[in-house]
Amino acid sequence: MNCMWCDAPGVTKTKKDCYWIMPDGRSAIEILKIPAFTCKACGSYLSDEMNHEIDMALYARELPQNEKQITYQQLMKSPYKNIFSME
Ligand SMILES: [Zn+2]
């Protein structure tokens, strides 16, 4: 496949560790092994879709308390918050 930024061929899949600001804006968490791409010219990066998926997951899911690190897999397996409950 070609790079989504510079259109160079030969982009490969990789995994990337990224710090992410939590939705409250005050804390950060390191997310490990996020599926990513590597381009020889641009380096490694996440797709826009992946960025969006992680933003939504951090907003909607119940994360382990006081963890500074979580793997992408753990994040996507975390239960949804019960944000629509009125009780
Ligand atoms: Zn590129």
PDB file of the backbone (N, CA, C, O) and the ligand in Angstrom, with CONECT records:
HET     ZN  A 101       1
ATOM      1  N   MET A   1       0.831  -1.207   0.000  1.00  0.00           N
ATOM      2  CA  MET A   1       0.000   0.000   0.000  1.00  0.00           C
ATOM      3  C   MET A   1       0.868   1.260   0.000  1.00  0.00           C
ATOM      4  O   MET A   1       2.056   1.195   0.314  1.00  0.00           O
ATOM      5  N   ASN A   2       0.290   2.381  -0.344  1.00  0.00           N
ATOM      6  CA  ASN A   2       1.020   3.648  -0.395  1.00  0.00           C
ATOM      7  C   ASN A   2       0.784   4.468   0.873  1.00  0.00           C
ATOM      8  O   ASN A   2      -0.226   4.321   1.560  1.00  0.00           O
ATOM      9  N   CYS A   3       1.750   5.329   1.153  1.00  0.00           N
ATOM     10  CA  CYS A   3       1.660   6.188   2.332  1.00  0.00           C
ATOM     11  C   CYS A   3       0.483   7.152   2.200  1.00  0.00           C
ATOM     12  O   CYS A   3       0.262   7.734   1.138  1.00  0.00           O
ATOM     13  N   MET A   4      -0.281   7.315   3.306  1.00  0.00           N
ATOM     14  CA  MET A   4      -1.430   8.230   3.235  1.00  0.00           C
ATOM     15  C   MET A   4      -0.994   9.694   3.272  1.00  0.00           C
ATOM     16  O   MET A   4      -1.803  10.581   2.999  1.00  0.00           O
ATOM     17  N   TRP A   5       0.266   9.963   3.604  1.00  0.00           N
ATOM     18  CA  TRP A   5       0.748  11.352   3.629  1.00  0.00           C
ATOM     19  C   TRP A   5       1.473  11.721   2.348  1.00  0.00           C
ATOM     20  O   TRP A   5       1.110  12.696   1.690  1.00  0.00           O
ATOM     21  N   CYS A   6       2.517  10.935   1.975  1.00  0.00           N
ATOM     22  CA  CYS A   6       3.355  11.330   0.839  1.00  0.00           C
ATOM     23  C   CYS A   6       3.143  10.433  -0.371  1.00  0.00           C
ATOM     24  O   CYS A   6       3.756  10.650  -1.417  1.00  0.00           O
ATOM     25  N   ASP A   7       2.282   9.426  -0.240  1.00  0.00           N
ATOM     26  CA  ASP A   7       1.941   8.542  -1.348  1.00  0.00           C
ATOM     27  C   ASP A   7       3.092   7.655  -1.802  1.00  0.00           C
ATOM     28  O   ASP A   7       3.011   7.039  -2.866  1.00  0.00           O
ATOM     29  N   ALA A   8       4.156   7.579  -1.018  1.00  0.00           N
ATOM     30  CA  ALA A   8       5.261   6.682  -1.380  1.00  0.00           C
ATOM     31  C   ALA A   8       4.804   5.228  -1.225  1.00  0.00           C
ATOM     32  O   ALA A   8       4.026   4.921  -0.322  1.00  0.00           O
ATOM     33  N   PRO A   9       5.272   4.345  -2.082  1.00  0.00           N
ATOM     34  CA  PRO A   9       4.926   2.925  -1.956  1.00  0.00           C
ATOM     35  C   PRO A   9       5.737   2.261  -0.840  1.00  0.00           C
ATOM     36  O   PRO A   9       6.685   2.841  -0.311  1.00  0.00           O
ATOM     37  N   GLY A  10       5.350   1.060  -0.505  1.00  0.00           N
ATOM     38  CA  GLY A  10       6.151   0.273   0.425  1.00  0.00           C
ATOM     39  C   GLY A  10       5.912   0.584   1.884  1.00  0.00           C
ATOM     40  O   GLY A  10       6.782   0.338   2.720  1.00  0.00           O
ATOM     41  N   VAL A  11       4.751   1.118   2.206  1.00  0.00           N
ATOM     42  CA  VAL A  11       4.413   1.353   3.615  1.00  0.00           C
ATOM     43  C   VAL A  11       4.134   0.013   4.280  1.00  0.00           C
ATOM     44  O   VAL A  11       3.421  -0.827   3.730  1.00  0.00           O
ATOM     45  N   THR A  12       4.697  -0.179   5.458  1.00  0.00           N
ATOM     46  CA  THR A  12       4.508  -1.440   6.163  1.00  0.00           C
ATOM     47  C   THR A  12       3.741  -1.206   7.454  1.00  0.00           C
ATOM     48  O   THR A  12       3.684  -0.092   7.976  1.00  0.00           O
ATOM     49  N   LYS A  13       3.147  -2.296   7.958  1.00  0.00           N
ATOM     50  CA  LYS A  13       2.417  -2.213   9.219  1.00  0.00           C
ATOM     51  C   LYS A  13       3.388  -2.373  10.376  1.00  0.00           C
ATOM     52  O   LYS A  13       4.360  -3.124  10.290  1.00  0.00           O
ATOM     53  N   THR A  14       3.118  -1.669  11.440  1.00  0.00           N
ATOM     54  CA  THR A  14       3.949  -1.792  12.628  1.00  0.00           C
ATOM     55  C   THR A  14       3.064  -1.589  13.854  1.00  0.00           C
ATOM     56  O   THR A  14       1.846  -1.456  13.741  1.00  0.00           O
ATOM     57  N   LYS A  15       3.695  -1.568  15.026  1.00  0.00           N
ATOM     58  CA  LYS A  15       2.984  -1.241  16.265  1.00  0.00           C
ATOM     59  C   LYS A  15       3.701  -0.054  16.886  1.00  0.00           C
ATOM     60  O   LYS A  15       4.924   0.052  16.802  1.00  0.00           O
ATOM     61  N   LYS A  16       2.945   0.834  17.505  1.00  0.00           N
ATOM     62  CA  LYS A  16       3.527   2.068  18.001  1.00  0.00           C
ATOM     63  C   LYS A  16       3.002   2.349  19.413  1.00  0.00           C
ATOM     64  O   LYS A  16       1.830   2.111  19.707  1.00  0.00           O
ATOM     65  N   ASP A  17       3.879   2.856  20.278  1.00  0.00           N
ATOM     66  CA  ASP A  17       3.465   3.274  21.622  1.00  0.00           C
ATOM     67  C   ASP A  17       3.274   4.789  21.597  1.00  0.00           C
ATOM     68  O   ASP A  17       4.139   5.518  21.112  1.00  0.00           O
ATOM     69  N   CYS A  18       2.140   5.261  22.120  1.00  0.00           N
ATOM     70  CA  CYS A  18       1.852   6.698  22.067  1.00  0.00           C
ATOM     71  C   CYS A  18       1.316   7.178  23.405  1.00  0.00           C
ATOM     72  O   CYS A  18       0.550   6.477  24.066  1.00  0.00           O
ATOM     73  N   TYR A  19       1.729   8.390  23.804  1.00  0.00           N
ATOM     74  CA  TYR A  19       1.081   9.047  24.937  1.00  0.00           C
ATOM     75  C   TYR A  19      -0.192   9.722  24.440  1.00  0.00           C
ATOM     76  O   TYR A  19      -0.225  10.310  23.360  1.00  0.00           O
ATOM     77  N   TRP A  20      -1.226   9.623  25.247  1.00  0.00           N
ATOM     78  CA  TRP A  20      -2.515  10.184  24.858  1.00  0.00           C
ATOM     79  C   TRP A  20      -3.047  11.028  26.010  1.00  0.00           C
ATOM     80  O   TRP A  20      -3.022  10.595  27.162  1.00  0.00           O
ATOM     81  N   ILE A  21      -3.519  12.207  25.709  1.00  0.00           N
ATOM     82  CA  ILE A  21      -4.158  13.032  26.733  1.00  0.00           C
ATOM     83  C   ILE A  21      -5.558  12.482  26.996  1.00  0.00           C
ATOM     84  O   ILE A  21      -6.317  12.216  26.064  1.00  0.00           O
ATOM     85  N   MET A  22      -5.886  12.319  28.265  1.00  0.00           N
ATOM     86  CA  MET A  22      -7.204  11.811  28.616  1.00  0.00           C
ATOM     87  C   MET A  22      -8.263  12.870  28.320  1.00  0.00           C
ATOM     88  O   MET A  22      -7.952  14.057  28.231  1.00  0.00           O
ATOM     89  N   PRO A  23      -9.532  12.429  28.168  1.00  0.00           N
ATOM     90  CA  PRO A  23     -10.595  13.389  27.838  1.00  0.00           C
ATOM     91  C   PRO A  23     -10.732  14.515  28.865  1.00  0.00           C
ATOM     92  O   PRO A  23     -11.225  15.589  28.520  1.00  0.00           O
ATOM     93  N   ASP A  24     -10.314  14.304  30.107  1.00  0.00           N
ATOM     94  CA  ASP A  24     -10.406  15.383  31.104  1.00  0.00           C
ATOM     95  C   ASP A  24      -9.317  16.448  30.890  1.00  0.00           C
ATOM     96  O   ASP A  24      -9.365  17.513  31.505  1.00  0.00           O
ATOM     97  N   GLY A  25      -8.347  16.166  30.028  1.00  0.00           N
ATOM     98  CA  GLY A  25      -7.321  17.142  29.698  1.00  0.00           C
ATOM     99  C   GLY A  25      -6.241  17.295  30.747  1.00  0.00           C
ATOM    100  O   GLY A  25      -5.310  18.075  30.546  1.00  0.00           O
ATOM    101  N   ARG A  26      -6.327  16.583  31.857  1.00  0.00           N
ATOM    102  CA  ARG A  26      -5.391  16.782  32.967  1.00  0.00           C
ATOM    103  C   ARG A  26      -4.381  15.665  33.109  1.00  0.00           C
ATOM    104  O   ARG A  26      -3.317  15.858  33.699  1.00  0.00           O
ATOM    105  N   SER A  27      -4.703  14.488  32.571  1.00  0.00           N
ATOM    106  CA  SER A  27      -3.787  13.370  32.731  1.00  0.00           C
ATOM    107  C   SER A  27      -3.502  12.757  31.364  1.00  0.00           C
ATOM    108  O   SER A  27      -4.193  13.020  30.380  1.00  0.00           O
ATOM    109  N   ALA A  28      -2.471  11.940  31.340  1.00  0.00           N
ATOM    110  CA  ALA A  28      -2.101  11.267  30.098  1.00  0.00           C
ATOM    111  C   ALA A  28      -1.905   9.792  30.382  1.00  0.00           C
ATOM    112  O   ALA A  28      -1.618   9.394  31.511  1.00  0.00           O
ATOM    113  N   ILE A  29      -2.059   9.003  29.365  1.00  0.00           N
ATOM    114  CA  ILE A  29      -1.847   7.566  29.499  1.00  0.00           C
ATOM    115  C   ILE A  29      -1.009   7.123  28.311  1.00  0.00           C
ATOM    116  O   ILE A  29      -1.141   7.663  27.212  1.00  0.00           O
ATOM    117  N   GLU A  30      -0.147   6.139  28.534  1.00  0.00           N
ATOM    118  CA  GLU A  30       0.632   5.603  27.428  1.00  0.00           C
ATOM    119  C   GLU A  30      -0.087   4.376  26.894  1.00  0.00           C
ATOM    120  O   GLU A  30      -0.357   3.427  27.631  1.00  0.00           O
ATOM    121  N   ILE A  31      -0.387   4.407  25.628  1.00  0.00           N
ATOM    122  CA  ILE A  31      -1.064   3.282  24.989  1.00  0.00           C
ATOM    123  C   ILE A  31      -0.034   2.531  24.164  1.00  0.00           C
ATOM    124  O   ILE A  31       0.634   3.094  23.297  1.00  0.00           O
ATOM    125  N   LEU A  32       0.076   1.240  24.462  1.00  0.00           N
ATOM    126  CA  LEU A  32       1.137   0.420  23.864  1.00  0.00           C
ATOM    127  C   LEU A  32       0.607  -0.411  22.709  1.00  0.00           C
ATOM    128  O   LEU A  32      -0.553  -0.820  22.697  1.00  0.00           O
ATOM    129  N   LYS A  33       1.475  -0.650  21.747  1.00  0.00           N
ATOM    130  CA  LYS A  33       1.208  -1.592  20.655  1.00  0.00           C
ATOM    131  C   LYS A  33      -0.020  -1.211  19.832  1.00  0.00           C
ATOM    132  O   LYS A  33      -0.843  -2.063  19.497  1.00  0.00           O
ATOM    133  N   ILE A  34      -0.131   0.051  19.515  1.00  0.00           N
ATOM    134  CA  ILE A  34      -1.227   0.490  18.644  1.00  0.00           C
ATOM    135  C   ILE A  34      -0.881   0.105  17.201  1.00  0.00           C
ATOM    136  O   ILE A  34       0.234   0.362  16.747  1.00  0.00           O
ATOM    137  N   PRO A  35      -1.809  -0.498  16.490  1.00  0.00           N
ATOM    138  CA  PRO A  35      -1.544  -0.799  15.075  1.00  0.00           C
ATOM    139  C   PRO A  35      -1.258   0.495  14.302  1.00  0.00           C
ATOM    140  O   PRO A  35      -2.042   1.442  14.364  1.00  0.00           O
ATOM    141  N   ALA A  36      -0.136   0.532  13.576  1.00  0.00           N
ATOM    142  CA  ALA A  36       0.314   1.763  12.929  1.00  0.00           C
ATOM    143  C   ALA A  36       0.976   1.409  11.600  1.00  0.00           C
ATOM    144  O   ALA A  36       1.063   0.244  11.214  1.00  0.00           O
ATOM    145  N   PHE A  37       1.438   2.448  10.920  1.00  0.00           N
ATOM    146  CA  PHE A  37       2.121   2.265   9.632  1.00  0.00           C
ATOM    147  C   PHE A  37       3.504   2.887   9.708  1.00  0.00           C
ATOM    148  O   PHE A  37       3.736   3.826  10.470  1.00  0.00           O
ATOM    149  N   THR A  38       4.421   2.354   8.912  1.00  0.00           N
ATOM    150  CA  THR A  38       5.750   2.945   8.800  1.00  0.00           C
ATOM    151  C   THR A  38       6.036   3.283   7.342  1.00  0.00           C
ATOM    152  O   THR A  38       5.925   2.433   6.459  1.00  0.00           O
ATOM    153  N   CYS A  39       6.405   4.540   7.107  1.00  0.00           N
ATOM    154  CA  CYS A  39       6.822   5.001   5.788  1.00  0.00           C
ATOM    155  C   CYS A  39       8.284   5.417   5.900  1.00  0.00           C
ATOM    156  O   CYS A  39       8.683   6.029   6.890  1.00  0.00           O
ATOM    157  N   LYS A  40       9.080   5.089   4.891  1.00  0.00           N
ATOM    158  CA  LYS A  40      10.506   5.447   4.943  1.00  0.00           C
ATOM    159  C   LYS A  40      10.691   6.953   5.037  1.00  0.00           C
ATOM    160  O   LYS A  40      11.624   7.422   5.690  1.00  0.00           O
ATOM    161  N   ALA A  41       9.820   7.713   4.395  1.00  0.00           N
ATOM    162  CA  ALA A  41       9.954   9.172   4.384  1.00  0.00           C
ATOM    163  C   ALA A  41       9.322   9.815   5.611  1.00  0.00           C
ATOM    164  O   ALA A  41       9.883  10.760   6.165  1.00  0.00           O
ATOM    165  N   CYS A  42       8.186   9.331   6.039  1.00  0.00           N
ATOM    166  CA  CYS A  42       7.399  10.019   7.079  1.00  0.00           C
ATOM    167  C   CYS A  42       7.620   9.427   8.475  1.00  0.00           C
ATOM    168  O   CYS A  42       7.236  10.045   9.468  1.00  0.00           O
ATOM    169  N   GLY A  43       8.223   8.256   8.566  1.00  0.00           N
ATOM    170  CA  GLY A  43       8.327   7.602   9.866  1.00  0.00           C
ATOM    171  C   GLY A  43       7.067   6.826  10.178  1.00  0.00           C
ATOM    172  O   GLY A  43       6.282   6.527   9.277  1.00  0.00           O
ATOM    173  N   SER A  44       6.861   6.491  11.458  1.00  0.00           N
ATOM    174  CA  SER A  44       5.683   5.700  11.818  1.00  0.00           C
ATOM    175  C   SER A  44       4.577   6.625  12.302  1.00  0.00           C
ATOM    176  O   SER A  44       4.835   7.639  12.951  1.00  0.00           O
ATOM    177  N   TYR A  45       3.368   6.268  11.982  1.00  0.00           N
ATOM    178  CA  TYR A  45       2.225   7.118  12.339  1.00  0.00           C
ATOM    179  C   TYR A  45       0.962   6.279  12.422  1.00  0.00           C
ATOM    180  O   TYR A  45       0.902   5.155  11.925  1.00  0.00           O
ATOM    181  N   LEU A  46      -0.046   6.857  13.063  1.00  0.00           N
ATOM    182  CA  LEU A  46      -1.356   6.219  13.144  1.00  0.00           C
ATOM    183  C   LEU A  46      -2.249   6.786  12.049  1.00  0.00           C
ATOM    184  O   LEU A  46      -2.099   7.939  11.644  1.00  0.00           O
ATOM    185  N   SER A  47      -3.165   5.976  11.581  1.00  0.00           N
ATOM    186  CA  SER A  47      -4.154   6.480  10.620  1.00  0.00           C
ATOM    187  C   SER A  47      -5.138   7.388  11.347  1.00  0.00           C
ATOM    188  O   SER A  47      -5.285   7.312  12.567  1.00  0.00           O
ATOM    189  N   ASP A  48      -5.810   8.249  10.584  1.00  0.00           N
ATOM    190  CA  ASP A  48      -6.848   9.108  11.170  1.00  0.00           C
ATOM    191  C   ASP A  48      -7.934   8.268  11.841  1.00  0.00           C
ATOM    192  O   ASP A  48      -8.441   8.617  12.907  1.00  0.00           O
ATOM    193  N   GLU A  49      -8.277   7.153  11.194  1.00  0.00           N
ATOM    194  CA  GLU A  49      -9.308   6.278  11.761  1.00  0.00           C
ATOM    195  C   GLU A  49      -8.870   5.743  13.124  1.00  0.00           C
ATOM    196  O   GLU A  49      -9.668   5.674  14.059  1.00  0.00           O
ATOM    197  N   MET A  50      -7.591   5.366  13.227  1.00  0.00           N
ATOM    198  CA  MET A  50      -7.097   4.832  14.497  1.00  0.00           C
ATOM    199  C   MET A  50      -7.081   5.923  15.569  1.00  0.00           C
ATOM    200  O   MET A  50      -7.461   5.670  16.712  1.00  0.00           O
ATOM    201  N   ASN A  51      -6.650   7.120  15.212  1.00  0.00           N
ATOM    202  CA  ASN A  51      -6.701   8.245  16.151  1.00  0.00           C
ATOM    203  C   ASN A  51      -8.108   8.439  16.701  1.00  0.00           C
ATOM    204  O   ASN A  51      -8.310   8.610  17.903  1.00  0.00           O
ATOM    205  N   HIS A  52      -9.063   8.408  15.797  1.00  0.00           N
ATOM    206  CA  HIS A  52     -10.454   8.627  16.185  1.00  0.00           C
ATOM    207  C   HIS A  52     -10.949   7.482  17.073  1.00  0.00           C
ATOM    208  O   HIS A  52     -11.632   7.706  18.073  1.00  0.00           O
ATOM    209  N   GLU A  53     -10.595   6.261  16.691  1.00  0.00           N
ATOM    210  CA  GLU A  53     -11.028   5.090  17.464  1.00  0.00           C
ATOM    211  C   GLU A  53     -10.520   5.180  18.910  1.00  0.00           C
ATOM    212  O   GLU A  53     -11.248   4.865  19.852  1.00  0.00           O
ATOM    213  N   ILE A  54      -9.266   5.611  19.072  1.00  0.00           N
ATOM    214  CA  ILE A  54      -8.691   5.685  20.415  1.00  0.00           C
ATOM    215  C   ILE A  54      -9.311   6.831  21.203  1.00  0.00           C
ATOM    216  O   ILE A  54      -9.602   6.680  22.390  1.00  0.00           O
ATOM    217  N   ASP A  55      -9.516   7.975  20.557  1.00  0.00           N
ATOM    218  CA  ASP A  55     -10.216   9.077  21.234  1.00  0.00           C
ATOM    219  C   ASP A  55     -11.567   8.615  21.769  1.00  0.00           C
ATOM    220  O   ASP A  55     -11.915   8.882  22.920  1.00  0.00           O
ATOM    221  N   MET A  56     -12.310   7.930  20.935  1.00  0.00           N
ATOM    222  CA  MET A  56     -13.649   7.482  21.331  1.00  0.00           C
ATOM    223  C   MET A  56     -13.564   6.455  22.445  1.00  0.00           C
ATOM    224  O   MET A  56     -14.372   6.482  23.374  1.00  0.00           O
ATOM    225  N   ALA A  57     -12.598   5.550  22.366  1.00  0.00           N
ATOM    226  CA  ALA A  57     -12.462   4.499  23.383  1.00  0.00           C
ATOM    227  C   ALA A  57     -12.114   5.115  24.740  1.00  0.00           C
ATOM    228  O   ALA A  57     -12.648   4.694  25.766  1.00  0.00           O
ATOM    229  N   LEU A  58     -11.221   6.110  24.749  1.00  0.00           N
ATOM    230  CA  LEU A  58     -10.843   6.726  26.023  1.00  0.00           C
ATOM    231  C   LEU A  58     -12.026   7.468  26.635  1.00  0.00           C
ATOM    232  O   LEU A  58     -12.160   7.545  27.856  1.00  0.00           O
ATOM    233  N   TYR A  59     -12.870   8.004  25.784  1.00  0.00           N
ATOM    234  CA  TYR A  59     -14.034   8.737  26.258  1.00  0.00           C
ATOM    235  C   TYR A  59     -15.118   7.799  26.778  1.00  0.00           C
ATOM    236  O   TYR A  59     -15.766   8.080  27.787  1.00  0.00           O
ATOM    237  N   ALA A  60     -15.307   6.689  26.081  1.00  0.00           N
ATOM    238  CA  ALA A  60     -16.487   5.861  26.330  1.00  0.00           C
ATOM    239  C   ALA A  60     -16.236   4.651  27.226  1.00  0.00           C
ATOM    240  O   ALA A  60     -17.183   4.050  27.733  1.00  0.00           O
ATOM    241  N   ARG A  61     -14.976   4.293  27.422  1.00  0.00           N
ATOM    242  CA  ARG A  61     -14.716   3.037  28.129  1.00  0.00           C
ATOM    243  C   ARG A  61     -14.175   3.270  29.542  1.00  0.00           C
ATOM    244  O   ARG A  61     -13.545   4.285  29.839  1.00  0.00           O
ATOM    245  N   GLU A  62     -14.444   2.312  30.373  1.00  0.00           N
ATOM    246  CA  GLU A  62     -13.992   2.312  31.764  1.00  0.00           C
ATOM    247  C   GLU A  62     -12.570   1.759  31.802  1.00  0.00           C
ATOM    248  O   GLU A  62     -12.359   0.568  31.575  1.00  0.00           O
ATOM    249  N   LEU A  63     -11.594   2.625  32.089  1.00  0.00           N
ATOM    250  CA  LEU A  63     -10.204   2.169  32.095  1.00  0.00           C
ATOM    251  C   LEU A  63      -9.818   1.684  33.480  1.00  0.00           C
ATOM    252  O   LEU A  63     -10.427   2.094  34.469  1.00  0.00           O
ATOM    253  N   PRO A  64      -8.816   0.815  33.569  1.00  0.00           N
ATOM    254  CA  PRO A  64      -8.301   0.417  34.875  1.00  0.00           C
ATOM    255  C   PRO A  64      -7.839   1.653  35.646  1.00  0.00           C
ATOM    256  O   PRO A  64      -7.193   2.531  35.073  1.00  0.00           O
ATOM    257  N   GLN A  65      -8.157   1.728  36.921  1.00  0.00           N
ATOM    258  CA  GLN A  65      -7.815   2.902  37.717  1.00  0.00           C
ATOM    259  C   GLN A  65      -6.309   3.030  37.924  1.00  0.00           C
ATOM    260  O   GLN A  65      -5.612   2.036  38.132  1.00  0.00           O
ATOM    261  N   ASN A  66      -5.826   4.245  37.864  1.00  0.00           N
ATOM    262  CA  ASN A  66      -4.435   4.563  38.203  1.00  0.00           C
ATOM    263  C   ASN A  66      -3.399   3.847  37.344  1.00  0.00           C
ATOM    264  O   ASN A  66      -2.249   3.693  37.756  1.00  0.00           O
ATOM    265  N   GLU A  67      -3.792   3.418  36.173  1.00  0.00           N
ATOM    266  CA  GLU A  67      -2.824   2.826  35.266  1.00  0.00           C
ATOM    267  C   GLU A  67      -2.200   3.931  34.426  1.00  0.00           C
ATOM    268  O   GLU A  67      -2.896   4.811  33.920  1.00  0.00           O
ATOM    269  N   LYS A  68      -0.887   3.874  34.286  1.00  0.00           N
ATOM    270  CA  LYS A  68      -0.195   4.842  33.431  1.00  0.00           C
ATOM    271  C   LYS A  68       0.042   4.281  32.042  1.00  0.00           C
ATOM    272  O   LYS A  68       0.400   5.007  31.115  1.00  0.00           O
ATOM    273  N   GLN A  69      -0.161   2.986  31.915  1.00  0.00           N
ATOM    274  CA  GLN A  69       0.033   2.316  30.635  1.00  0.00           C
ATOM    275  C   GLN A  69      -1.101   1.341  30.404  1.00  0.00           C
ATOM    276  O   GLN A  69      -1.617   0.730  31.340  1.00  0.00           O
ATOM    277  N   ILE A  70      -1.475   1.206  29.165  1.00  0.00           N
ATOM    278  CA  ILE A  70      -2.465   0.200  28.794  1.00  0.00           C
ATOM    279  C   ILE A  70      -2.130  -0.223  27.367  1.00  0.00           C
ATOM    280  O   ILE A  70      -1.678   0.595  26.565  1.00  0.00           O
ATOM    281  N   THR A  71      -2.348  -1.484  27.054  1.00  0.00           N
ATOM    282  CA  THR A  71      -2.123  -1.872  25.656  1.00  0.00           C
ATOM    283  C   THR A  71      -3.381  -1.550  24.862  1.00  0.00           C
ATOM    284  O   THR A  71      -4.477  -1.427  25.409  1.00  0.00           O
ATOM    285  N   TYR A  72      -3.189  -1.419  23.573  1.00  0.00           N
ATOM    286  CA  TYR A  72      -4.326  -1.166  22.674  1.00  0.00           C
ATOM    287  C   TYR A  72      -5.391  -2.245  22.852  1.00  0.00           C
ATOM    288  O   TYR A  72      -6.586  -1.952  22.889  1.00  0.00           O
ATOM    289  N   GLN A  73      -4.940  -3.501  22.961  1.00  0.00           N
ATOM    290  CA  GLN A  73      -5.887  -4.606  23.128  1.00  0.00           C
ATOM    291  C   GLN A  73      -6.696  -4.480  24.413  1.00  0.00           C
ATOM    292  O   GLN A  73      -7.909  -4.694  24.423  1.00  0.00           O
ATOM    293  N   GLN A  74      -5.992  -4.122  25.519  1.00  0.00           N
ATOM    294  CA  GLN A  74      -6.710  -3.948  26.796  1.00  0.00           C
ATOM    295  C   GLN A  74      -7.740  -2.840  26.686  1.00  0.00           C
ATOM    296  O   GLN A  74      -8.867  -2.965  27.166  1.00  0.00           O
ATOM    297  N   LEU A  75      -7.329  -1.745  26.040  1.00  0.00           N
ATOM    298  CA  LEU A  75      -8.241  -0.611  25.882  1.00  0.00           C
ATOM    299  C   LEU A  75      -9.507  -1.029  25.148  1.00  0.00           C
ATOM    300  O   LEU A  75     -10.615  -0.695  25.567  1.00  0.00           O
ATOM    301  N   MET A  76      -9.339  -1.759  24.053  1.00  0.00           N
ATOM    302  CA  MET A  76     -10.491  -2.118  23.237  1.00  0.00           C
ATOM    303  C   MET A  76     -11.349  -3.201  23.886  1.00  0.00           C
ATOM    304  O   MET A  76     -12.477  -3.441  23.456  1.00  0.00           O
ATOM    305  N   LYS A  77     -10.818  -3.855  24.923  1.00  0.00           N
ATOM    306  CA  LYS A  77     -11.594  -4.879  25.632  1.00  0.00           C
ATOM    307  C   LYS A  77     -12.231  -4.325  26.904  1.00  0.00           C
ATOM    308  O   LYS A  77     -13.011  -5.018  27.557  1.00  0.00           O
ATOM    309  N   SER A  78     -11.904  -3.081  27.262  1.00  0.00           N
ATOM    310  CA  SER A  78     -12.463  -2.507  28.484  1.00  0.00           C
ATOM    311  C   SER A  78     -13.962  -2.304  28.324  1.00  0.00           C
ATOM    312  O   SER A  78     -14.444  -2.035  27.224  1.00  0.00           O
ATOM    313  N   PRO A  79     -14.703  -2.434  29.428  1.00  0.00           N
ATOM    314  CA  PRO A  79     -16.161  -2.280  29.339  1.00  0.00           C
ATOM    315  C   PRO A  79     -16.554  -0.822  29.087  1.00  0.00           C
ATOM    316  O   PRO A  79     -15.833   0.099  29.468  1.00  0.00           O
ATOM    317  N   TYR A  80     -17.684  -0.631  28.453  1.00  0.00           N
ATOM    318  CA  TYR A  80     -18.205   0.719  28.248  1.00  0.00           C
ATOM    319  C   TYR A  80     -18.698   1.303  29.555  1.00  0.00           C
ATOM    320  O   TYR A  80     -19.263   0.596  30.390  1.00  0.00           O
ATOM    321  N   LYS A  81     -18.479   2.614  29.731  1.00  0.00           N
ATOM    322  CA  LYS A  81     -19.059   3.322  30.869  1.00  0.00           C
ATOM    323  C   LYS A  81     -20.570   3.353  30.723  1.00  0.00           C
ATOM    324  O   LYS A  81     -21.110   3.340  29.617  1.00  0.00           O
ATOM    325  N   ASN A  82     -21.230   3.394  31.853  1.00  0.00           N
ATOM    326  CA  ASN A  82     -22.685   3.455  31.824  1.00  0.00           C
ATOM    327  C   ASN A  82     -23.114   4.917  31.838  1.00  0.00           C
ATOM    328  O   ASN A  82     -23.786   5.363  32.768  1.00  0.00           O
ATOM    329  N   ILE A  83     -22.720   5.669  30.795  1.00  0.00           N
ATOM    330  CA  ILE A  83     -22.917   7.125  30.810  1.00  0.00           C
ATOM    331  C   ILE A  83     -24.351   7.517  30.514  1.00  0.00           C
ATOM    332  O   ILE A  83     -24.710   8.684  30.673  1.00  0.00           O
ATOM    333  N   PHE A  84     -25.172   6.585  30.092  1.00  0.00           N
ATOM    334  CA  PHE A  84     -26.539   6.952  29.742  1.00  0.00           C
ATOM    335  C   PHE A  84     -27.511   6.600  30.859  1.00  0.00           C
ATOM    336  O   PHE A  84     -28.712   6.850  30.754  1.00  0.00           O
ATOM    337  N   SER A  85     -26.979   6.014  31.931  1.00  0.00           N
ATOM    338  CA  SER A  85     -27.840   5.666  33.043  1.00  0.00           C
ATOM    339  C   SER A  85     -28.283   6.916  33.797  1.00  0.00           C
ATOM    340  O   SER A  85     -27.472   7.809  34.040  1.00  0.00           O
ATOM    341  N   MET A  86     -29.554   6.988  34.167  1.00  0.00           N
ATOM    342  CA  MET A  86     -30.057   8.138  34.921  1.00  0.00           C
ATOM    343  C   MET A  86     -30.119   7.845  36.407  1.00  0.00           C
ATOM    344  O   MET A  86     -30.540   8.703  37.183  1.00  0.00           O
ATOM    345  N   GLU A  87     -29.712   6.663  36.823  1.00  0.00           N
ATOM    346  CA  GLU A  87     -29.825   6.316  38.237  1.00  0.00           C
ATOM    347  C   GLU A  87     -28.633   6.814  39.026  1.00  0.00           C
ATOM    348  O   GLU A  87     -28.565   6.607  40.238  1.00  0.00           O
TER     349      GLU A  87
HETATM  350 ZN    ZN A 101       5.098   8.872   3.677  1.00  0.00          ZN2+
END
